[in-house]
Every structure is written in C-alpha cells, then in structure tokens.
Amino acid sequence: MGRWLMLLLGILMVLTVAVGWRLGPGLEGQFVPGVWVWDISLAWMTPSEMQAHLEAALPLHQPDVVIVGPGGERWAFSPSDLGMSVDTQATLTRAYRIGHTKTGAAALWERLQVIWRGIVLPPVLAWDTAAAQHQLQEVAEALNRPPENARIVSEGASLHLASGEIGRRMDVTATLELLEPHLHSLTPTEIVPVLHEQAPQITDEEAARALNVANAMLNEPLTLLFSDPQAGDVGPWTLSPEVMAGMLEVHTEADEVAIALEDAALREFLGPVAMAVHRDPIDAHFSFDT
C-alpha cells in the first residue's frame, strides 16, 4: 500500500511540475489560454502566428453592411470597403500583456484565473472615414434626385399644368453616423440612408396662378403697330395665341412666380420688325435757289 501511495505522490509531483512549467516558463512568448479577441481564441499561439491569422479571422471582408434605398435598392459593402481595418500590432500587444505582467507564483496564479474566467477583448480598429465617404457618395449619386418645378405646357393655343416633383438628397454625413457603431462592432446590419426632401422652386399652386395669367394673355392675338401710323408705314405685326403659347415661360422673380414671353423667341420675332421700321436719321440742311 505504501508503494502505491509513493507512486501516486510521485505522479502528482510530476504533473504539478509539468503544469507549473507549462503555465510558467512554458508560456513565455505565447498567449495565455482563456484570452480571446472576440470569438477568436489566442491560446498557446505566438504573436507572430496570430499576426497573419487575426485579420483574416475577423469579419472585415464580409459584405454584411447593406444600405437599403427607398425603392428597395440594395448596396452591400464589407467593413473594409468602408475603410475599417484592424490594428493588429496594438490588438496583440494588449492581449499579450494579460498574464505576462507578473513573475513567479503571482504570474502562475494570474494565469490560472485567466484560464478559469476567460477574458474577451475587442480588436483595436482603425477607420478611414474618407473611404466610407467615397463609397456612400456613389450611393448618393444613385439616390439623389433634383426637384422638378411645376410648369405650363402648351398644346397649340391650349395650356395645361404639369405638376412638379419633390426631389431628394442623401445626407452622407448623417448616414455615416448611423453606420459608425455597426462598423466598430463588425456586426451585420441593414440601414436606410438619411434622405432629405427638396421642394421645387415653383409649386403647383404657384404655377396654377401663373396659368390663369397666361390664359388671360392668350384670349386674343397680340398686335404691334405704330401709335400714329402714316401712309406707307409697314405693319401691323400679329402674334397669334398659338405662337404666343409656345413662347411662354414661367420663372421665379423676387420669390414670386412670373410669366412672360421667352426672350430668345421674342427677339426672333422682333428682329424682322426692327429691320422693317428702321430708318437712318437725316440731318437738316439748307438749300439756296439762285
């Protein structure tokens, strides 16, 4: 019986020495078991081994960040597409300190606590916001829509109202703020970008009022003639309602909607009129009869 007891005690001593060595000097240059970077165990690995493994093991290259447009459009990006990267050196340096700051029995006790309890660390991440802004700007170009003013459309001498449309603009900065926490946590997400409506400069109501004015202008032809016509004078010149309808334009002026005849079309009409009525001046002179 004494022999077996001695053998058992010998085995226990050998195991104690082996465990003490493995958790003591044997762990120098290796991460302590129980240290994790998120769901990645670093146990027994050296910093150089983890250097190549850590970035590939993190979900930096999975297209899990999805932007969903108002019409169901979808753009999928990985965190690395949006400028997110891991500072491998800083992450591993912080993880390696755990269980390597003490010596002797204190170090062994610390390492046993780490193994028993476990310590999960977040990776040290770096964010290049310029890369994210570049990607989101391309999304914005696809989603942005300028507002369309309400307008008056002519069909012959008949006019009708074409309604305006509200535009939209994607707020890249505000959308980045929505993305930021998901990028730092590397969690899959779907977000709706921040969009701002842009009202047209000319609303339907304003264009409708201008339409009433335009219809009044087209009640009868526009006739140009001399105020005091003389024999031999040219003219008159007449613009029919159909022609005037095609020359009408609506624009804003001092925050009000104005309707007028288009300058270019009016100049084209008045050009021949100006040539027809042009007379060079003739100086007065004396004549003597001898």
Disulfide bonds with the S-S distance in Angstrom:
none
